[in-house]
Structures are given as C-alpha cells and as structure tokens.
Amino acid sequence: MSTLVFLEHHEGELQKDSLGVLGKAALLGGDVSALIAGSGVEGLAAQAGKYGARKVYVADDPALEAPSGDRASTPFSLAPRC
C-alpha cells in the first residue's frame, strides 16, 4: 500500500495536524510519502522525514506562496528530497 500525505505549513512550520496524519499513515505501514508545496519550503523536508515519510516531494516555487484559484493550478514538477 502506498500513501501520500499533503503537509500543510504556516510561517515556516509544518502544522501539527498534518504531522499527526503523517505519523498515523506511517503506523499503517507501506510506502508513505509526503508532499510540501509553497514558497521557501525546501527546509521543511527533513522534518517530514522524522515523522515517517520515506520520500518527501517538495514543490518550492514563489508562484505557490499564497494560494489562490489561479495559482492552485500552476504546474510544477516533483522530485523527492529525502
């Protein structure tokens, strides 16, 4: 089983609720990955790994800084960071 958890963040910190979901997914077993999207979020990838993500996909782009209807559809590529 593979699971992908979208991690929410605010002001440079991953949100506790998102990390809780990531931890629960890791307890279920299987291949658990996380996705962090935003601007300046590259440094959060290592923290996600501590909560059970085997892979962390980071979409770090200034266009993703403040989500809106237009920006939410901005295409980006994902590459594992850890």
Secondary structure as UniProt FT lines:
FT   STRAND          2..6
FT   STRAND          9..10
FT   TURN            11..12
FT   STRAND          13..14
FT   HELIX           16..28
FT   STRAND          31..38
FT   HELIX           42..44
FT   HELIX           45..49
FT   TURN            50..52
FT   STRAND          55..60
FT   HELIX           62..64
FT   TURN            69..70
FT   HELIX           71..73
FT   STRAND          79..80
//
